C-alpha cells in the first residue's frame, strides 16, 4: 500500500541504504494498560506483524524514567506489549534490534545471519544494529527525557516533545558511543509523503553541526520520527565490511 502525498510544500528526499530497508520505531499509550508496539516496516506510524524469522532480532521494549525501568510483556500480536499502567510523568520508550549480520549475495539477494566466513558468494556484508526511542507523557510533561540513556547511536531531544509545535524549530542532538556526532545526515520519517520503499521520502533532511545538534522545522501536525543512519568499518574485513547503525526518535507534533 502506498501513502498519499500531502499538500504541504517542503519535501526533501533521501535514501537509507541498508540491508533491511525497514524503519524501526515505537508507539506507546497509557490508557487502561501500558501499551508499547514495535513498528517495523514501511507503513509508519502503523504497525503490522513482524516476520517470524525476524521476531527474535528485537529485544522486549520498556519504559525508562530517571533510571527506573518499567517492563512489559508480549501480548497478542508479536509486535504488541502490555504492562501495568504508569503514574503521571514523562517516560522514555526504549527498543533495540540486536546486532545482526546481513549479506548481499552474488545473485543480489540478501541473507540474514550470513557473513564472509559462513557464507559463499558474499558481495557485501554489514552488521546491522537498530535503536528506537519515543517519549510517553502521562498527564504532565517534564524535562527528564532530554538525558541520554546510552544507546550506541542515540537521538536526544533538547526539550520534551510536548513543547514541539508546527512551524517552530525544535532541537535534537545525535550521539555515537556517548559523544556528539557531527556532520551526519538526519531525516524525518513522515506518513504524509509517498513512500516507494527504495527511495523513502523524508519531511526534513539536514546535517548535524559540530556539536551533533540540528534544528528541525515541520509544517503539518501529526506523528513523525527523526531518523539517523551511520556506518563504520567492520573490525575484520575478512568477515564483514561495515557496521551499520540506525536510530529513530518517534514523536507527535501538535
Secondary structure by P-SEA (a helix, b strand, c coil): cbbbbccccbbbbbbbccccccccbbbbbbcccbbbbbbccccccccccccccccccccccccccccbbbbbcccccccbbbcccccbbbbbbbbbbcbbbbbbccccccccccccccccccccccbbbbbbbbbbbcccccccccccccccbbbbbccccccccccbbbbbbbbcccccccbbbbbbbbcccccccccccccbbbbbccccbbbbbbccbbbbbbbbbbbbbccccccccbbbbbbbbbbccc
